[in-house]
Amino acid sequence: MRRGEMVPEVRLFLDANSRTPEANMGDIRAMLAALAGIMMGPLLSVEPGAGDPILILALVVVVIGGIGSVRGALIGALMVGVFDTLSRVLIPLVIQTNATSALVGMAVYILMAVLYTSRCV
């Protein structure tokens, strides 16, 4: 079912009927996702770049945890979450400057750079 959905030529090769419910599962999933978006739109602010910060943090998690490692991604996500929370609490207490918000925003990327360079050395 999944292979025929991703590669239509496989369906033709296997002589499968493309109008079966199994072949239309992608359409059903897309309709459910659209319905969820329609229902959540009035509750959240909707804009074209709404998911960008989450995607960038997901990239940081993958870089820290390692590509293809579920255990590494879990450990990376925990590290990023704990470090981000602690940096948002502790940096303003330790450093009393106008650049505190910029340092808090950069803390996760500094962690990624330090871990990545220490892994490469």
C-alpha positions in Angstrom: 0.0 0.0 0.0 2.7 2.5 1.0 5.0 1.7 -1.9 2.2 2.1 -4.4 1.2 5.4 -2.9 4.7 6.8 -3.2 5.6 5.4 -6.6 2.6 5.2 -9.0 4.5 3.0 -11.5 4.6 0.2 -8.9 0.8 0.2 -8.9 0.8 -0.1 -12.7 3.4 -2.9 -12.6 1.5 -4.9 -10.0 -1.8 -4.2 -11.9 -3.4 -2.8 -8.8 -6.6 -0.8 -9.0 -5.7 2.8 -8.1 -9.3 3.5 -6.8 -9.1 1.2 -3.8 -9.3 2.7 -0.3 -5.8 1.6 0.3 -4.5 3.7 -2.6 -6.4 6.7 -1.4 -5.0 6.7 2.2 -2.7 9.7 1.3 -5.8 11.7 0.3 -7.5 10.8 3.5 -4.5 11.8 5.6 -4.2 15.1 3.7 -7.9 15.8 4.4 -7.5 15.1 8.1 -4.5 17.4 8.3 -6.4 20.1 6.5 -9.3 19.7 8.9 -6.9 19.9 11.9 -5.4 23.1 10.4 -8.9 24.6 9.9 -9.9 23.8 13.4 -6.7 25.2 15.0 -6.5 28.3 12.8 -8.8 30.5 14.9 -7.1 29.4 18.2 -3.5 30.1 17.1 -1.9 32.8 15.1 -1.5 31.5 11.6 1.3 32.9 9.4 3.5 31.5 6.7 6.6 31.1 8.9 4.9 29.8 12.0 6.8 26.6 12.2 10.3 27.9 11.5 11.6 28.1 15.1 10.5 24.5 15.7 12.2 23.3 12.6 15.4 25.1 13.5 15.4 23.5 16.9 14.7 20.1 15.4 17.8 20.6 13.2 19.8 21.4 16.3 18.5 18.2 18.0 19.5 16.1 14.9 23.0 17.7 14.8 23.6 17.0 18.5 22.0 13.5 18.5 23.3 12.3 15.2 21.5 11.5 12.0 19.8 8.2 11.9 20.0 7.6 15.7 16.7 7.5 17.5 18.4 7.2 20.9 20.8 10.1 20.0 17.8 12.2 18.9 16.1 11.5 22.2 19.2 12.4 24.2 19.8 15.5 22.0 16.2 16.6 22.5 16.5 16.3 26.3 19.8 18.1 26.2 18.4 21.0 24.1 15.3 21.3 26.3 17.1 21.3 29.6 19.9 23.6 28.4 17.4 26.0 26.8 15.3 26.2 29.9 18.3 26.7 32.2 19.8 29.3 29.9 16.6 31.3 29.9 16.5 31.3 33.7 20.2 31.6 34.6 21.7 33.9 31.9 19.6 36.9 32.9 20.5 36.3 36.6 24.2 36.1 35.9 24.6 38.7 33.1 22.9 42.0 33.7 23.2 43.7 30.3 21.0 44.8 27.4 22.2 41.9 25.3 20.7 39.3 27.6 17.9 38.4 25.3 20.3 37.9 22.4 22.5 35.6 24.5 19.6 33.6 25.6 18.6 33.1 21.9 22.1 32.1 21.0 22.7 29.6 23.9 21.3 26.5 22.1 23.4 27.2 19.0 26.5 27.8 21.1 25.8 24.4 22.8 25.5 22.8 19.3 28.7 24.4 18.1 30.7 23.3 21.2 29.4 19.7 21.0 30.0 19.5 17.3 33.5 20.9 17.4 34.4 18.7 20.4 33.1 15.6 18.4 35.1 16.5 15.3 38.4 17.0 17.2 
